[in-house]
Amino acid sequence: MLGLYATVTRQILTGEPEGGRFPEERITTEEAFRADTLNSAYGSFEEEIKGPITVGKRVDMVVLSENFLKVEPS
């Protein structure tokens, strides 16, 4: 989750630097989520055994109290 925060805001947990470091490199929460899930499986050549939740694939699952795609990253 900290990696998603940093990718989306381009800031450290204290909110620095204001506006984010290299703000032009920010991506959306959805893009960051995809990069951490589907794209990381592809990047490690494991897309046949990991990735989207489908029958026969390995999965790590986290249950959150809120829909993190709809809340502010901070």
PyMOL Python script that loads the backbone (N, CA, C, O; Angstrom):
from pymol import cmd

cmd.read_pdbstr("""\
ATOM      1  N   MET A   1       0.816  -1.179   0.000  1.00  0.00           N
ATOM      2  CA  MET A   1       0.000   0.000   0.000  1.00  0.00           C
ATOM      3  C   MET A   1       0.871   1.259   0.000  1.00  0.00           C
ATOM      4  O   MET A   1       0.518   2.263  -0.617  1.00  0.00           O
ATOM      5  N   LEU A   2       2.003   1.198   0.691  1.00  0.00           N
ATOM      6  CA  LEU A   2       2.894   2.360   0.704  1.00  0.00           C
ATOM      7  C   LEU A   2       3.470   2.627  -0.676  1.00  0.00           C
ATOM      8  O   LEU A   2       3.650   3.779  -1.071  1.00  0.00           O
ATOM      9  N   GLY A   3       3.756   1.559  -1.404  1.00  0.00           N
ATOM     10  CA  GLY A   3       4.258   1.721  -2.762  1.00  0.00           C
ATOM     11  C   GLY A   3       3.215   2.342  -3.676  1.00  0.00           C
ATOM     12  O   GLY A   3       3.537   3.183  -4.515  1.00  0.00           O
ATOM     13  N   LEU A   4       1.962   1.926  -3.513  1.00  0.00           N
ATOM     14  CA  LEU A   4       0.880   2.528  -4.306  1.00  0.00           C
ATOM     15  C   LEU A   4       0.759   4.018  -3.989  1.00  0.00           C
ATOM     16  O   LEU A   4       0.620   4.840  -4.895  1.00  0.00           O
ATOM     17  N   TYR A   5       0.812   4.359  -2.711  1.00  0.00           N
ATOM     18  CA  TYR A   5       0.740   5.761  -2.285  1.00  0.00           C
ATOM     19  C   TYR A   5       1.853   6.575  -2.940  1.00  0.00           C
ATOM     20  O   TYR A   5       1.600   7.633  -3.515  1.00  0.00           O
ATOM     21  N   ALA A   6       3.073   6.082  -2.853  1.00  0.00           N
ATOM     22  CA  ALA A   6       4.214   6.814  -3.398  1.00  0.00           C
ATOM     23  C   ALA A   6       4.118   6.951  -4.912  1.00  0.00           C
ATOM     24  O   ALA A   6       4.493   7.984  -5.466  1.00  0.00           O
ATOM     25  N   THR A   7       3.625   5.932  -5.575  1.00  0.00           N
ATOM     26  CA  THR A   7       3.503   5.978  -7.031  1.00  0.00           C
ATOM     27  C   THR A   7       2.446   6.972  -7.467  1.00  0.00           C
ATOM     28  O   THR A   7       2.625   7.692  -8.449  1.00  0.00           O
ATOM     29  N   VAL A   8       1.347   7.011  -6.738  1.00  0.00           N
ATOM     30  CA  VAL A   8       0.229   7.886  -7.107  1.00  0.00           C
ATOM     31  C   VAL A   8       0.508   9.339  -6.743  1.00  0.00           C
ATOM     32  O   VAL A   8       0.189  10.238  -7.521  1.00  0.00           O
ATOM     33  N   THR A   9       1.101   9.587  -5.571  1.00  0.00           N
ATOM     34  CA  THR A   9       1.313  10.961  -5.108  1.00  0.00           C
ATOM     35  C   THR A   9       2.703  11.500  -5.414  1.00  0.00           C
ATOM     36  O   THR A   9       2.902  12.713  -5.480  1.00  0.00           O
ATOM     37  N   ARG A  10       3.669  10.598  -5.600  1.00  0.00           N
ATOM     38  CA  ARG A  10       5.079  10.958  -5.771  1.00  0.00           C
ATOM     39  C   ARG A  10       5.605  11.693  -4.544  1.00  0.00           C
ATOM     40  O   ARG A  10       6.460  12.573  -4.642  1.00  0.00           O
ATOM     41  N   GLN A  11       5.058  11.299  -3.357  1.00  0.00           N
ATOM     42  CA  GLN A  11       5.466  11.896  -2.097  1.00  0.00           C
ATOM     43  C   GLN A  11       5.845  10.808  -1.108  1.00  0.00           C
ATOM     44  O   GLN A  11       5.504   9.638  -1.284  1.00  0.00           O
ATOM     45  N   ILE A  12       6.572  11.225  -0.043  1.00  0.00           N
ATOM     46  CA  ILE A  12       6.817  10.324   1.074  1.00  0.00           C
ATOM     47  C   ILE A  12       5.658  10.466   2.046  1.00  0.00           C
ATOM     48  O   ILE A  12       4.804  11.332   1.852  1.00  0.00           O
ATOM     49  N   LEU A  13       5.601   9.644   3.085  1.00  0.00           N
ATOM     50  CA  LEU A  13       4.447   9.619   3.991  1.00  0.00           C
ATOM     51  C   LEU A  13       4.166  10.936   4.697  1.00  0.00           C
ATOM     52  O   LEU A  13       3.036  11.172   5.125  1.00  0.00           O
ATOM     53  N   THR A  14       5.153  11.786   4.827  1.00  0.00           N
ATOM     54  CA  THR A  14       4.938  13.089   5.467  1.00  0.00           C
ATOM     55  C   THR A  14       4.317  14.097   4.511  1.00  0.00           C
ATOM     56  O   THR A  14       4.052  15.235   4.899  1.00  0.00           O
ATOM     57  N   GLY A  15       4.079  13.691   3.261  1.00  0.00           N
ATOM     58  CA  GLY A  15       3.480  14.592   2.276  1.00  0.00           C
ATOM     59  C   GLY A  15       4.490  15.470   1.566  1.00  0.00           C
ATOM     60  O   GLY A  15       4.123  16.438   0.899  1.00  0.00           O
ATOM     61  N   GLU A  16       5.745  15.135   1.707  1.00  0.00           N
ATOM     62  CA  GLU A  16       6.800  15.924   1.071  1.00  0.00           C
ATOM     63  C   GLU A  16       7.325  15.202  -0.160  1.00  0.00           C
ATOM     64  O   GLU A  16       7.251  13.974  -0.223  1.00  0.00           O
ATOM     65  N   PRO A  17       7.832  15.899  -1.101  1.00  0.00           N
ATOM     66  CA  PRO A  17       7.738  17.346  -1.271  1.00  0.00           C
ATOM     67  C   PRO A  17       6.336  17.752  -1.713  1.00  0.00           C
ATOM     68  O   PRO A  17       5.611  16.963  -2.318  1.00  0.00           O
ATOM     69  N   GLU A  18       5.971  18.968  -1.410  1.00  0.00           N
ATOM     70  CA  GLU A  18       4.662  19.475  -1.800  1.00  0.00           C
ATOM     71  C   GLU A  18       4.518  19.356  -3.319  1.00  0.00           C
ATOM     72  O   GLU A  18       5.405  19.779  -4.060  1.00  0.00           O
ATOM     73  N   GLY A  19       3.442  18.802  -3.769  1.00  0.00           N
ATOM     74  CA  GLY A  19       3.230  18.611  -5.208  1.00  0.00           C
ATOM     75  C   GLY A  19       3.839  17.322  -5.733  1.00  0.00           C
ATOM     76  O   GLY A  19       3.523  16.892  -6.842  1.00  0.00           O
ATOM     77  N   GLY A  20       4.708  16.704  -4.944  1.00  0.00           N
ATOM     78  CA  GLY A  20       5.308  15.439  -5.339  1.00  0.00           C
ATOM     79  C   GLY A  20       6.611  15.604  -6.092  1.00  0.00           C
ATOM     80  O   GLY A  20       6.831  16.615  -6.760  1.00  0.00           O
ATOM     81  N   ARG A  21       7.467  14.615  -5.982  1.00  0.00           N
ATOM     82  CA  ARG A  21       8.743  14.602  -6.698  1.00  0.00           C
ATOM     83  C   ARG A  21       8.467  14.136  -8.117  1.00  0.00           C
ATOM     84  O   ARG A  21       7.853  13.088  -8.316  1.00  0.00           O
ATOM     85  N   PHE A  22       8.904  14.887  -9.085  1.00  0.00           N
ATOM     86  CA  PHE A  22       8.630  14.608 -10.497  1.00  0.00           C
ATOM     87  C   PHE A  22       7.132  14.351 -10.700  1.00  0.00           C
ATOM     88  O   PHE A  22       6.747  13.262 -11.126  1.00  0.00           O
ATOM     89  N   PRO A  23       6.286  15.343 -10.399  1.00  0.00           N
ATOM     90  CA  PRO A  23       4.843  15.145 -10.457  1.00  0.00           C
ATOM     91  C   PRO A  23       4.335  14.691 -11.820  1.00  0.00           C
ATOM     92  O   PRO A  23       3.265  14.090 -11.910  1.00  0.00           O
ATOM     93  N   GLU A  24       5.069  14.964 -12.854  1.00  0.00           N
ATOM     94  CA  GLU A  24       4.669  14.521 -14.197  1.00  0.00           C
ATOM     95  C   GLU A  24       4.709  13.000 -14.336  1.00  0.00           C
ATOM     96  O   GLU A  24       4.193  12.450 -15.309  1.00  0.00           O
ATOM     97  N   GLU A  25       5.323  12.322 -13.362  1.00  0.00           N
ATOM     98  CA  GLU A  25       5.402  10.855 -13.389  1.00  0.00           C
ATOM     99  C   GLU A  25       4.294  10.189 -12.576  1.00  0.00           C
ATOM    100  O   GLU A  25       4.252   8.962 -12.489  1.00  0.00           O
ATOM    101  N   ARG A  26       3.391  10.981 -11.976  1.00  0.00           N
ATOM    102  CA  ARG A  26       2.281  10.393 -11.223  1.00  0.00           C
ATOM    103  C   ARG A  26       1.392   9.585 -12.153  1.00  0.00           C
ATOM    104  O   ARG A  26       1.251   9.905 -13.333  1.00  0.00           O
ATOM    105  N   ILE A  27       0.801   8.543 -11.609  1.00  0.00           N
ATOM    106  CA  ILE A  27      -0.184   7.766 -12.345  1.00  0.00           C
ATOM    107  C   ILE A  27      -1.415   7.617 -11.461  1.00  0.00           C
ATOM    108  O   ILE A  27      -1.363   7.910 -10.267  1.00  0.00           O
ATOM    109  N   THR A  28      -2.513   7.167 -12.038  1.00  0.00           N
ATOM    110  CA  THR A  28      -3.743   7.029 -11.268  1.00  0.00           C
ATOM    111  C   THR A  28      -3.642   5.832 -10.318  1.00  0.00           C
ATOM    112  O   THR A  28      -2.779   4.968 -10.472  1.00  0.00           O
ATOM    113  N   THR A  29      -4.534   5.803  -9.344  1.00  0.00           N
ATOM    114  CA  THR A  29      -4.581   4.677  -8.411  1.00  0.00           C
ATOM    115  C   THR A  29      -4.850   3.383  -9.163  1.00  0.00           C
ATOM    116  O   THR A  29      -4.248   2.352  -8.863  1.00  0.00           O
ATOM    117  N   GLU A  30      -5.753   3.432 -10.139  1.00  0.00           N
ATOM    118  CA  GLU A  30      -6.054   2.234 -10.918  1.00  0.00           C
ATOM    119  C   GLU A  30      -4.837   1.757 -11.712  1.00  0.00           C
ATOM    120  O   GLU A  30      -4.578   0.556 -11.788  1.00  0.00           O
ATOM    121  N   GLU A  31      -4.092   2.693 -12.302  1.00  0.00           N
ATOM    122  CA  GLU A  31      -2.882   2.315 -13.040  1.00  0.00           C
ATOM    123  C   GLU A  31      -1.840   1.713 -12.102  1.00  0.00           C
ATOM    124  O   GLU A  31      -1.170   0.744 -12.459  1.00  0.00           O
ATOM    125  N   ALA A  32      -1.702   2.279 -10.909  1.00  0.00           N
ATOM    126  CA  ALA A  32      -0.732   1.754  -9.938  1.00  0.00           C
ATOM    127  C   ALA A  32      -1.131   0.355  -9.478  1.00  0.00           C
ATOM    128  O   ALA A  32      -0.278  -0.519  -9.330  1.00  0.00           O
ATOM    129  N   PHE A  33      -2.427   0.145  -9.254  1.00  0.00           N
ATOM    130  CA  PHE A  33      -2.918  -1.173  -8.852  1.00  0.00           C
ATOM    131  C   PHE A  33      -2.634  -2.208  -9.940  1.00  0.00           C
ATOM    132  O   PHE A  33      -2.167  -3.309  -9.650  1.00  0.00           O
ATOM    133  N   ARG A  34      -2.913  -1.854 -11.177  1.00  0.00           N
ATOM    134  CA  ARG A  34      -2.654  -2.763 -12.304  1.00  0.00           C
ATOM    135  C   ARG A  34      -1.154  -3.070 -12.406  1.00  0.00           C
ATOM    136  O   ARG A  34      -0.767  -4.211 -12.656  1.00  0.00           O
ATOM    137  N   ALA A  35      -0.325  -2.058 -12.212  1.00  0.00           N
ATOM    138  CA  ALA A  35       1.129  -2.257 -12.286  1.00  0.00           C
ATOM    139  C   ALA A  35       1.613  -3.220 -11.202  1.00  0.00           C
ATOM    140  O   ALA A  35       2.517  -4.022 -11.436  1.00  0.00           O
ATOM    141  N   ASP A  36       1.010  -3.137 -10.020  1.00  0.00           N
ATOM    142  CA  ASP A  36       1.420  -4.006  -8.908  1.00  0.00           C
ATOM    143  C   ASP A  36       0.856  -5.416  -9.004  1.00  0.00           C
ATOM    144  O   ASP A  36       1.337  -6.319  -8.319  1.00  0.00           O
ATOM    145  N   THR A  37      -0.148  -5.619  -9.837  1.00  0.00           N
ATOM    146  CA  THR A  37      -0.785  -6.936  -9.919  1.00  0.00           C
ATOM    147  C   THR A  37      -0.533  -7.579 -11.281  1.00  0.00           C
ATOM    148  O   THR A  37       0.401  -8.368 -11.426  1.00  0.00           O
ATOM    149  N   LEU A  38      -1.329  -7.262 -12.248  1.00  0.00           N
ATOM    150  CA  LEU A  38      -1.206  -7.907 -13.560  1.00  0.00           C
ATOM    151  C   LEU A  38       0.160  -7.677 -14.200  1.00  0.00           C
ATOM    152  O   LEU A  38       0.786  -8.614 -14.698  1.00  0.00           O
ATOM    153  N   ASN A  39       0.615  -6.436 -14.185  1.00  0.00           N
ATOM    154  CA  ASN A  39       1.873  -6.138 -14.868  1.00  0.00           C
ATOM    155  C   ASN A  39       3.083  -6.752 -14.170  1.00  0.00           C
ATOM    156  O   ASN A  39       4.058  -7.111 -14.829  1.00  0.00           O
ATOM    157  N   SER A  40       3.031  -6.876 -12.842  1.00  0.00           N
ATOM    158  CA  SER A  40       4.171  -7.492 -12.161  1.00  0.00           C
ATOM    159  C   SER A  40       4.237  -8.985 -12.462  1.00  0.00           C
ATOM    160  O   SER A  40       5.328  -9.547 -12.552  1.00  0.00           O
ATOM    161  N   ALA A  41       3.081  -9.637 -12.618  1.00  0.00           N
ATOM    162  CA  ALA A  41       3.084 -11.048 -13.011  1.00  0.00           C
ATOM    163  C   ALA A  41       3.693 -11.191 -14.402  1.00  0.00           C
ATOM    164  O   ALA A  41       4.486 -12.099 -14.647  1.00  0.00           O
ATOM    165  N   TYR A  42       3.323 -10.302 -15.299  1.00  0.00           N
ATOM    166  CA  TYR A  42       3.872 -10.331 -16.661  1.00  0.00           C
ATOM    167  C   TYR A  42       5.378 -10.058 -16.630  1.00  0.00           C
ATOM    168  O   TYR A  42       6.152 -10.726 -17.315  1.00  0.00           O
ATOM    169  N   GLY A  43       5.781  -9.074 -15.830  1.00  0.00           N
ATOM    170  CA  GLY A  43       7.194  -8.701 -15.753  1.00  0.00           C
ATOM    171  C   GLY A  43       8.087  -9.795 -15.202  1.00  0.00           C
ATOM    172  O   GLY A  43       9.281  -9.836 -15.501  1.00  0.00           O
ATOM    173  N   SER A  44       7.518 -10.680 -14.399  1.00  0.00           N
ATOM    174  CA  SER A  44       8.302 -11.778 -13.845  1.00  0.00           C
ATOM    175  C   SER A  44       8.059 -13.095 -14.596  1.00  0.00           C
ATOM    176  O   SER A  44       8.422 -14.172 -14.124  1.00  0.00           O
ATOM    177  N   PHE A  45       7.433 -12.978 -15.782  1.00  0.00           N
ATOM    178  CA  PHE A  45       7.147 -14.137 -16.645  1.00  0.00           C
ATOM    179  C   PHE A  45       6.275 -15.164 -15.938  1.00  0.00           C
ATOM    180  O   PHE A  45       6.426 -16.364 -16.166  1.00  0.00           O
ATOM    181  N   GLU A  46       5.361 -14.707 -15.080  1.00  0.00           N
ATOM    182  CA  GLU A  46       4.495 -15.602 -14.322  1.00  0.00           C
ATOM    183  C   GLU A  46       3.018 -15.383 -14.628  1.00  0.00           C
ATOM    184  O   GLU A  46       2.159 -15.776 -13.839  1.00  0.00           O
ATOM    185  N   GLU A  47       2.716 -14.766 -15.753  1.00  0.00           N
ATOM    186  CA  GLU A  47       1.322 -14.464 -16.075  1.00  0.00           C
ATOM    187  C   GLU A  47       0.461 -15.705 -16.290  1.00  0.00           C
ATOM    188  O   GLU A  47      -0.767 -15.617 -16.270  1.00  0.00           O
ATOM    189  N   GLU A  48       1.088 -16.849 -16.492  1.00  0.00           N
ATOM    190  CA  GLU A  48       0.322 -18.089 -16.647  1.00  0.00           C
ATOM    191  C   GLU A  48      -0.129 -18.659 -15.294  1.00  0.00           C
ATOM    192  O   GLU A  48      -1.068 -19.453 -15.230  1.00  0.00           O
ATOM    193  N   ILE A  49       0.552 -18.242 -14.214  1.00  0.00           N
ATOM    194  CA  ILE A  49       0.184 -18.768 -12.893  1.00  0.00           C
ATOM    195  C   ILE A  49      -0.282 -17.681 -11.932  1.00  0.00           C
ATOM    196  O   ILE A  49      -0.829 -17.993 -10.875  1.00  0.00           O
ATOM    197  N   LYS A  50      -0.076 -16.405 -12.278  1.00  0.00           N
ATOM    198  CA  LYS A  50      -0.468 -15.280 -11.425  1.00  0.00           C
ATOM    199  C   LYS A  50      -1.185 -14.234 -12.268  1.00  0.00           C
ATOM    200  O   LYS A  50      -1.165 -14.287 -13.497  1.00  0.00           O
ATOM    201  N   GLY A  51      -1.811 -13.294 -11.593  1.00  0.00           N
ATOM    202  CA  GLY A  51      -2.468 -12.205 -12.306  1.00  0.00           C
ATOM    203  C   GLY A  51      -3.893 -12.041 -11.853  1.00  0.00           C
ATOM    204  O   GLY A  51      -4.163 -11.983 -10.654  1.00  0.00           O
ATOM    205  N   PRO A  52      -4.828 -11.962 -12.815  1.00  0.00           N
ATOM    206  CA  PRO A  52      -6.225 -11.773 -12.401  1.00  0.00           C
ATOM    207  C   PRO A  52      -6.741 -13.004 -11.664  1.00  0.00           C
ATOM    208  O   PRO A  52      -6.250 -14.114 -11.866  1.00  0.00           O
ATOM    209  N   ILE A  53      -7.728 -12.793 -10.818  1.00  0.00           N
ATOM    210  CA  ILE A  53      -8.294 -13.905 -10.057  1.00  0.00           C
ATOM    211  C   ILE A  53      -9.102 -14.777 -11.010  1.00  0.00           C
ATOM    212  O   ILE A  53     -10.201 -14.415 -11.429  1.00  0.00           O
ATOM    213  N   THR A  54      -8.538 -15.921 -11.338  1.00  0.00           N
ATOM    214  CA  THR A  54      -9.199 -16.893 -12.202  1.00  0.00           C
ATOM    215  C   THR A  54      -8.885 -18.292 -11.681  1.00  0.00           C
ATOM    216  O   THR A  54      -7.923 -18.492 -10.940  1.00  0.00           O
ATOM    217  N   VAL A  55      -9.698 -19.238 -12.077  1.00  0.00           N
ATOM    218  CA  VAL A  55      -9.526 -20.617 -11.641  1.00  0.00           C
ATOM    219  C   VAL A  55      -8.144 -21.112 -12.053  1.00  0.00           C
ATOM    220  O   VAL A  55      -7.733 -20.945 -13.202  1.00  0.00           O
ATOM    221  N   GLY A  56      -7.432 -21.721 -11.111  1.00  0.00           N
ATOM    222  CA  GLY A  56      -6.145 -22.327 -11.394  1.00  0.00           C
ATOM    223  C   GLY A  56      -4.951 -21.410 -11.196  1.00  0.00           C
ATOM    224  O   GLY A  56      -3.812 -21.868 -11.291  1.00  0.00           O
ATOM    225  N   LYS A  57      -5.177 -20.117 -10.921  1.00  0.00           N
ATOM    226  CA  LYS A  57      -4.052 -19.200 -10.703  1.00  0.00           C
ATOM    227  C   LYS A  57      -3.846 -18.960  -9.219  1.00  0.00           C
ATOM    228  O   LYS A  57      -4.787 -19.017  -8.428  1.00  0.00           O
ATOM    229  N   ARG A  58      -2.601 -18.691  -8.855  1.00  0.00           N
ATOM    230  CA  ARG A  58      -2.252 -18.365  -7.472  1.00  0.00           C
ATOM    231  C   ARG A  58      -2.775 -16.959  -7.168  1.00  0.00           C
ATOM    232  O   ARG A  58      -2.860 -16.106  -8.052  1.00  0.00           O
ATOM    233  N   VAL A  59      -3.117 -16.742  -5.916  1.00  0.00           N
ATOM    234  CA  VAL A  59      -3.631 -15.427  -5.548  1.00  0.00           C
ATOM    235  C   VAL A  59      -3.259 -15.101  -4.106  1.00  0.00           C
ATOM    236  O   VAL A  59      -3.308 -15.957  -3.223  1.00  0.00           O
ATOM    237  N   ASP A  60      -2.892 -13.857  -3.895  1.00  0.00           N
ATOM    238  CA  ASP A  60      -2.791 -13.275  -2.561  1.00  0.00           C
ATOM    239  C   ASP A  60      -3.937 -12.279  -2.499  1.00  0.00           C
ATOM    240  O   ASP A  60      -4.143 -11.514  -3.441  1.00  0.00           O
ATOM    241  N   MET A  61      -4.673 -12.278  -1.416  1.00  0.00           N
ATOM    242  CA  MET A  61      -5.844 -11.421  -1.341  1.00  0.00           C
ATOM    243  C   MET A  61      -5.802 -10.588  -0.078  1.00  0.00           C
ATOM    244  O   MET A  61      -5.406 -11.070   0.983  1.00  0.00           O
ATOM    245  N   VAL A  62      -6.208  -9.346  -0.195  1.00  0.00           N
ATOM    246  CA  VAL A  62      -6.281  -8.420   0.922  1.00  0.00           C
ATOM    247  C   VAL A  62      -7.694  -7.874   0.969  1.00  0.00           C
ATOM    248  O   VAL A  62      -8.258  -7.518  -0.066  1.00  0.00           O
ATOM    249  N   VAL A  63      -8.269  -7.804   2.156  1.00  0.00           N
ATOM    250  CA  VAL A  63      -9.589  -7.211   2.328  1.00  0.00           C
ATOM    251  C   VAL A  63      -9.395  -5.859   3.008  1.00  0.00           C
ATOM    252  O   VAL A  63      -8.799  -5.769   4.081  1.00  0.00           O
ATOM    253  N   LEU A  64      -9.907  -4.811   2.368  1.00  0.00           N
ATOM    254  CA  LEU A  64      -9.765  -3.453   2.884  1.00  0.00           C
ATOM    255  C   LEU A  64     -11.102  -2.951   3.415  1.00  0.00           C
ATOM    256  O   LEU A  64     -12.159  -3.433   3.007  1.00  0.00           O
ATOM    257  N   SER A  65     -11.055  -1.994   4.312  1.00  0.00           N
ATOM    258  CA  SER A  65     -12.285  -1.444   4.886  1.00  0.00           C
ATOM    259  C   SER A  65     -12.975  -0.454   3.952  1.00  0.00           C
ATOM    260  O   SER A  65     -14.158  -0.159   4.126  1.00  0.00           O
ATOM    261  N   GLU A  66     -12.247   0.059   2.965  1.00  0.00           N
ATOM    262  CA  GLU A  66     -12.817   1.007   2.006  1.00  0.00           C
ATOM    263  C   GLU A  66     -12.339   0.649   0.609  1.00  0.00           C
ATOM    264  O   GLU A  66     -11.339  -0.050   0.448  1.00  0.00           O
ATOM    265  N   ASN A  67     -13.051   1.127  -0.393  1.00  0.00           N
ATOM    266  CA  ASN A  67     -12.642   0.951  -1.780  1.00  0.00           C
ATOM    267  C   ASN A  67     -11.519   1.947  -2.052  1.00  0.00           C
ATOM    268  O   ASN A  67     -11.774   3.140  -2.215  1.00  0.00           O
ATOM    269  N   PHE A  68     -10.298   1.470  -2.102  1.00  0.00           N
ATOM    270  CA  PHE A  68      -9.165   2.385  -2.233  1.00  0.00           C
ATOM    271  C   PHE A  68      -9.117   3.077  -3.598  1.00  0.00           C
ATOM    272  O   PHE A  68      -8.357   4.029  -3.774  1.00  0.00           O
ATOM    273  N   LEU A  69      -9.903   2.624  -4.549  1.00  0.00           N
ATOM    274  CA  LEU A  69      -9.982   3.314  -5.842  1.00  0.00           C
ATOM    275  C   LEU A  69     -10.839   4.563  -5.760  1.00  0.00           C
ATOM    276  O   LEU A  69     -10.830   5.379  -6.681  1.00  0.00           O
ATOM    277  N   LYS A  70     -11.587   4.726  -4.659  1.00  0.00           N
ATOM    278  CA  LYS A  70     -12.499   5.851  -4.534  1.00  0.00           C
ATOM    279  C   LYS A  70     -12.136   6.831  -3.416  1.00  0.00           C
ATOM    280  O   LYS A  70     -12.851   7.809  -3.201  1.00  0.00           O
ATOM    281  N   VAL A  71     -11.047   6.583  -2.712  1.00  0.00           N
ATOM    282  CA  VAL A  71     -10.633   7.489  -1.635  1.00  0.00           C
ATOM    283  C   VAL A  71      -9.381   8.245  -2.082  1.00  0.00           C
ATOM    284  O   VAL A  71      -8.658   7.813  -2.981  1.00  0.00           O
ATOM    285  N   GLU A  72      -9.150   9.376  -1.434  1.00  0.00           N
ATOM    286  CA  GLU A  72      -7.949  10.144  -1.723  1.00  0.00           C
ATOM    287  C   GLU A  72      -6.725   9.340  -1.308  1.00  0.00           C
ATOM    288  O   GLU A  72      -6.753   8.699  -0.257  1.00  0.00           O
ATOM    289  N   PRO A  73      -5.658   9.349  -2.089  1.00  0.00           N
ATOM    290  CA  PRO A  73      -4.465   8.561  -1.765  1.00  0.00           C
ATOM    291  C   PRO A  73      -3.881   8.881  -0.388  1.00  0.00           C
ATOM    292  O   PRO A  73      -3.333   7.995   0.267  1.00  0.00           O
ATOM    293  N   SER A  74      -3.991  10.113   0.050  1.00  0.00           N
ATOM    294  CA  SER A  74      -3.422  10.479   1.353  1.00  0.00           C
ATOM    295  C   SER A  74      -4.201   9.842   2.481  1.00  0.00           C
ATOM    296  O   SER A  74      -3.868  10.038   3.649  1.00  0.00           O
TER     297      SER A  74
END
""", "prot")
cmd.dss("prot")
cmd.show_as("cartoon", "prot")
cmd.util.cbc("prot")
cmd.orient("prot")
